[in-house]
């Protein structure tokens, strides 16, 4: 009991209560004042607590209070009530957590937590707070993360469609926040779908360097592509490959790699009961094998001096500490480095691995200690310094290193090897229409005319034309040919009958003020909702610089998409697949 009191226990406390009934409990002695919006506060170690059998007290609170008074909470009865939690899972957690098991079990009676992460590619966390869209409060361990209440619907706000924030469970934000990515680096998100972590990594690159975002599932990779496009990430190569196929191309290539590995998902049990009902003890061992193979390929792709962050949303030691122990054993060049620590973070447990003391450098997020569902993280560094011989492919001429996808739809394709011989020369006079190289003179003039109002510099040397489609592409090694992918860089638009039609992706990549020809509407203007539904809207003469032509449609100064203004009517060019029903 003394140990529990020293740690403090999360108990509902109403603001300003001391020596008064709160919920079904009567508190005597001083208590911390409640912080509006948080709902829970720690009781001071010297608080006395008396529990009455009031009907409105929750089971969790009763169990914790009885435990603090030295009484035995009936955990077996509580377990029986939680029918969706597998018995074998509970037995293992009881063995792992010991005296903290009651607190862990009680956390499943608490409502799930909701969070969003601000897109620093478009807005700072401080600017987002000043927008005052709905009540939020900062997540202490994620610089650009915010809690919001479950009754709020942030996805319905127009600025969500503008890509200002991403909805993500608070503890799931931690891996990308803990990988120290800097603009200009080569970064790989190996298991990236649906894009929560990839969007954060891409935003932190600030349009410089390269993000390779991969997922082995084609359907999940399409969701990944969509989220990257909404966020305005224009320097991404989105692939749909196995880790081993990528390792055959990108050996020793990346500065930073994130492996948020597929796992048994025990940290998702509270918010998705179906995951709990589908769980078996064998799943943990199965995923542990997968995780080791994935990390093995990731290590191959990491440059000397590079950093790899491994994470799971499960509590199983065989997927967490034991996997990291295996990595350290198999790859002596890899070593653990400390992660930032915040209140509530726990270190890894050497006893759950192979006894290595350095496992304490890992981080565990427990749902009973923090406002989150749970996560495991480990940050590893590869010995050496960047620039050493690492198998990194030699730099190739730019015109040979640039490739783009064959479809605007994002359904993807396979990068084919270059044709040689007679067939390769048949299209040599088509201004890049088939070659996949830079646009011809005529196409370039059309594009430059459209971009005249654009204040953002578009590097013409990085443009590629395939068919009539124009892409702004990052530099890649020559032997990426053969990989399955959905998008290479930014799809800018299409040349049609001597005119350029810009893409939705180009609009989302622009920041406020980077395109002079725009229509800026208040987010609360009913025209914004109509635009997002694909309807035409009226525009007053004073709301735009010129009376006709292509306009960047903005809500509160943040781009939503394109429209074409004709005699005061804005023809809607918002991408059909993105429109609200």
N, C-alpha and C positions, 0 to 999 in steps of 0.2 A: 504494500500500500504506500509506504513512504517513497518508494521508487516512482510509482505512478504520480504521486503528488509533486515530486521534484520535476518531472517532465511536464506536468500540467496536462489537463484534460479538456477537450473541446466540449463545452456545454452551452445550450442556448441561454442567453442572458439578455433581458430587455434593457434598453438604455436607461441608465440612472438607477437601476435597482440595486439595493443593498439592504439585506434584512427583510426582503419582500418575496412574495410568491412569484415565480417565473415559470410558466408552463405547469407543472405539478410539483415543482421543487421549491423549497424554502431555503434561501441563502442567508447565512449570518456571517458577519465579517465583511471586509472590503472585497470588492471585485473590480476588475478592469471595466471601464465604461465601454459599451458596445460601439463599434464603428458602423455607421449607417451603411447598409448594403452587404455587410459581411455575414451577419447572422450568428456567428459563433465567436466567442472569446475564451481565452484561457483563464481559469480560476486561479487566483493566487495560491501558492502552496500552503498558506496558513488559513485559508477559508474553511469554515465548518459548513457541512452540508447535511441537511435533514430532508428525507424523502417521504412524501405522503402519497397515498394511493389515489391521486386525482386521475380521473379518466382521460384527461387531455395530455398526460405525459407520454412521450414516445417510448417504445421498447428500448431503443438505443440509449436514450437518456437514462432510463431506469437502470439498465444494465451497467452503464458506466458509473452512475452514482452509487449503486449498491456495491460495486467493486471497490470504489474509493473508500467506502465505509468499512471494508473488510468483510462484507457479506458475499456470499457465493451467488453469482448470477447464473441462472439456469441456461447455460449455453446449449445444452442438448436439445431443450425445447425450442430454442431459437433456430437451431439448425434444421429441425424438422419443419419449421414454418417456411424456411427458404427452400422450397422444393426444387427450384430451378438450379441451385448450386450443387454440382456433383459431390457425392459423399467422399470419394477418393481425393478430390481436390481439397476439401475441407480438412481431411485428416492430414494431408501433407502440409497445409498451411499452419495447422495447429502445432505440428512438430517443428516447423521452421521458426515460428514467431513466439512460442512459449507464452509468457504472461501477457504479451501484447495481442494475442489471438482474439480476445474478446473485443478489443477496440477495432481490429480489422473486420471482424464479423459484423459488428454494429454499423460500420460504414456503409454496408449494403442497404441499410434502411434510409440513408440520406439521399436526397435528390441528386441527380447527376449535375455536374458543373458544365457551364457553357462558356465558350471563349471565341474571340476573334483576334486575328493578327493583322496589323496595319501594313499595307504595301508601301515600304519605304522607297520604292522606285517612283512613287507618285506623291506621297505625302508623309510628313513626319508625325510621330505619335502625338507631339504637342499640338500640331495643327489639327489632327483628328479630334483631339479632346475639345478644342475650341469650336468645332463644328456643332457639338452638342446635339447629335442626331438622336440619341437615346441614352438612358443611364448606363454608364460603364465605370469600371474601376480597374486600376492597373494590376497586372499579374506581376508579382515581385521578381520572379526569376526569368521573365522574358521581356526585354526592353520595349518591344513594340506589341506586346500582348495585352488584352483586356478581357476581364470577365463581363458578362452581361446576364441578365435574368432570363429564365426560361420562358417567361411570358412575352418577351420582346421577339420580334420577327425581323432581324437585320437583313435577311435575304430579300425582303420585300421593298427595301429602300432603293431608290434609283442609284445611289452612289455605290451600292453593292455591284450593280451592273457596270459601273464605271471602273471596277477593279480596285477600289480603295482599300478593301479588306477581304480577308479569307476566313471563313468560319472553321474553327479547329478546336478540338478538345485541348484544354490547357496543358496537360502533361505531354501531349503529342507534339506541342510546339518546341519542346526542349531540345531534341537532337539537332535540328537545324540552327537553333540559337547558340548551341555550344560548339559548333564547328566553325573555327575562325577563318571565314572566307573574306578575301579582299578583292577589290576591283582589279581585273586584268588576269586573274588566275584561271587555270583549267580545272573545272569542277565536275565530278560525276555523282549523280544520284542514281544508284544502281537498281533500286527497287522503288521507283518513284511514284507510281500511281497511288491515289488519284491526283497528287500534285501539291499536297499541303506543305511538304518540306522542299520540293523543287521550286515552288514559287518564292519561298523565302530565300533560298540560295541564289536564284536568278536575280531577285531584287537587290541583294547585297552586292552583286557584281556590277550593278549600275551601268549595264550595257557594255561593259568592257570584259575581255576574255571570252571564255567559252563555258557553257553549261551543256553537258550531255545528260539528258534525262531518259532513263530506260525503264521499261517494264516488259516482262515476258508475256503478259496477257495482252492481246490485241485490243479487246474491248476496254480494258482498264487504261491502256495507253492512249486511247482516244479521249477519255476523260482527262487524262494528264495533259494532253495537247490543248484541250479547251481551257483549262485553268491557267496554263502558261500564257495563252493568248489574251485572256481577260486581264491578266496582270501586266500585259505589255512587255513580256520578256522577248526580246528580239534577237538574242545571241544564243539560242538554244538549238541543239541537234537532238530531236526526239526520236528515239529508237525503240524497236520492238524485237529484242534479241535475247538470247541466253547469255549469262555472264561469261561463259567460256568463249563464245563467238566474239564478244567485245574485247576480251583479254587477248585474243589473237591479233587484234588490230591496234589496241591502245596500250601495249605493254610499256610500263614506265612513263606514262604520258601525263597523268593527273597530279596536280598539287594537293587537292583535297578530294576525298571520297566519303560519301555518306552511304552506309548500308543499314537502312531500317528494315531489318530482315523479316521475311514471313515467319510467323510464329503461332503458337497455340492460342494466343489472344486472351489470356486470363485477365488482363487489365480492361477488357471490354465487357466483362460479365454484367456489370451494373447497368450499362446503357443498352446492351444488346443481349437479352436473355437467350436468344436463339443460339448465340455463340457458346453460352454455358451448356445448353442442352445438347449441343453437338460435340462437346469435349469428351475425350477419353485419355487415360494416362499414356497410352501409346502415341498419341499425337505429339507430345513433347519430345519423345525420342526421335520420332520421324522428322520433325522440324529441326531438331538439333543437327541431324545429318545434313539437311539442306543448307542450314546456316553455315556450317563449316566449309562446304563446297563453295558457297557464294563468297565467303570471306577469302578463301584461298585464291579465287580469281581476282578479287579486289586488290589483294596485296600485290599481285603481278602488275596491276595497272598503276600502282602508286609510285611516284618518283622518290628517289632518295631525299630525305628531309620532309617528305609529304606527310600529311595527317589523315587518318581514317577514323571516322566515328561509327561505332557499331551500336545499334539500339534494338530493343524489342519492346512490345507492350504486354509482356508476360512476366510472371513471378517465378517460373520454373527454373531452378538452378542449372539443369542440364542445358537450357537454352541461353543462360546468362553467364554466370561465373565460370561454369565448366567449359563453355564454348571459348571464352577468352583465355582460359588456361590452356586449352588445346592450341589456340593461335600462337600463344607465347612459346609453347613447346615446339611447334612445327616451324616457326619463323623466328629464329634468334635475332634477326635484324629489326624486329618489331618490339616496342616496349610501351608500357602504359605511361601516360602523362596526366597530371592532375586536371580535373574539371572544376569550373567555378562552383562554389558551394553557397547555398542559400538556406535559410531557416526551413527545416523540414526535410531537406535532402539527407539521405542515409548513404553511407559507404557500402561498397560491395563486401561480401562476407567470405573471407578466405576458407572457412570451414565448408562452405558450399561448393568450392572449387577443388583445388588440389593442395590447399594450405598455403598458397603463395600470399605473402603479406601485401604485395603490390596490388592485389585485387581490391584492397580498401580504396584505391584511387578511382574505382568505378562508382557510379551513382545509382541508387535506387530511389524511385519516387513511389511512396506508399499512399493509397487513398485515404487512410486514416490519419495521416500526418500532414497532408496538403490538400488543397482544393484541386484534385485531379484524379484520374482513373488509375494511374500507375504506369511506370516506365522503368527500363533499365538502360544505362548508357555506359560506354567505355570509349575513351579517346586514346588512340594508338599513334605512335610516330615511327617512321621508317628511318633507320640510321643512314647517315650520309648527308650531303648537301646537294641542292639543286644544281644541275649542270654536270654532275658526275655521269659516267657511262652507265646508263640504266636500261639500255635497249630501246630508248626513245627513238621513234622513227625520224629520219632526217627531214629537215624542212624541204618542202618541194615547191616548185614554182606555183604561184598563186592560181594561175589559170588551170592547173591540173588538180589543185586541192579543193576546188569549189564544185559542189554538187547540189542539186535540189530535188525535191519530190516531184512526182508526176501528176499529182492530183491536188486541187485546192481543197477538196472535201476533208482532207486529213485521214483518209482511209489508208494512205501509205503506199509503199512499194518497196522494191529492192533496188539498191544502187547497182547498176550494171557496169560491167567492165567496158572499157572503151573499145569501140570497133576499130578494126584495122583493115587495110586493103581497099579494094574497089568500093565496097559498100560504104565505107567510112567517108569517102570523098564525094558521094553523090549530093550531099547537102551543103557543100562547102561554100556556096554562094548565097545562103539564106539568112544572113545577118544574125546568126546565132539562134535561129528559130528552133533548130533541132540539136545543135551542138552542145548546148548547156553552158556556153560561155557568154561574155558580156553582150548587151544589146547592141544592135547596129546603129548607124548614125541617125536614121529616121526615127527609130523607136526611142533613142536617147533624147532627141529633140522634143518629142511628144511628152516624155516623162519630165523633162526639165521645165517645160511650160506649165505642167500641172503643179510642180513643186515650187514654183516661183513665190507663192505666199508662205512657204515653209521656212521658218527661221532655224530649224535644226539642220545641221550639216549631214547630208547623205553621201557617204563615200562612194562615188561612182565606180571606182575600181573594184568594189566588192559586189557589184550588181551582176546578176546572172539571168539570162533569158532562156526559158525552155518552153517551146511552143510560143504562145503569146503571153505567157505569164512571166512576171518579173519578181525576182527574189533578191533580198539583201542577205548575203551568206557569210558565215564565219569561216575562218581558215581551218581546214582539216587535213590530216595526213592523207596521202594519195591512196593508200590501200584500205580506206573505208569502203571502197567499192565491193559490193557483195552483201553489205549489211541491210537488213530490213529496217525501214524508218518511216515516220509519218511527216516529219518536217525538218528541213535544214534551214535555220535562220528565220528571216521574216518574209512572209509572202506579202508583197507590196500591192499587187493588183495586176490588171490585164490590159493589154493593148487591143482595142477593138475599133476597127474602121477609123483609123487615124485619130483616135482619142484614147485617153487613159482612164480606166475605171478603178478607183482605189479600193483596197480590201478593208474589211472590218479589222483585221489584224494591224494594219497600218494605223488606223485611227486609235486603237488601244495602246499602241506603242508611243504615241505622242503625249507630251506633257502639256499642262495648261500654258497657253501663250506661245506654243511652237507652230501654230498655223493661224495666220491672220484672218483668213476667210472662214469665219465661224458664226454660229448662232448660239449664244449663251442664254440658257433658261434657268430660272430658279428651280431647285429640286422639287419644290412643292407645286410648281406650275403643272396644271393638269395636262398640258401639252407633252410633258416629259413621259408620262405614263402612256399617252397615245402613241408617241414615237416608239416606245419600247414594245408596243403591241403591233407595230408595223403600219400604222395609219399615217396619212398625210396630215400636216399641220400648217396653220397660217403663221406667217412671219411678218411683223411690222417693219416698215422701211428703216426705222431707227435701231432695229435690233441686229443689223448686219452692215458691213462696210459697202458692199455692192449689191445691186438688186437681183442678180442672177448668178448661176454657176454652182460649182461644188462647194458645200459648206461642211465644216466640222461641227457636229451637234454636240453641245456640252451641257452638263447639269452642274451648276455651281462652279463652273470653270473647268470641270473634269470631262474629258471626251467620252462620248457614248458610241459614236459611229458617224456615218456620213448621210448627207441628204443633198438633193439637187434642187435649188431654188429657181422657180419659174413663175413670174408675175405674182409674187407674194405667197405662193403655195410651195411648201417644201415637200418634194417627192421623197418618200422614205426609202433609204438604202441600207437600213439596219439589217444585218445578216439574218436571213429567214430562219435558220436553225436556232438562232439565239432569241427570237421574239417571244414575248410573254403570251400565254394563251388567254 
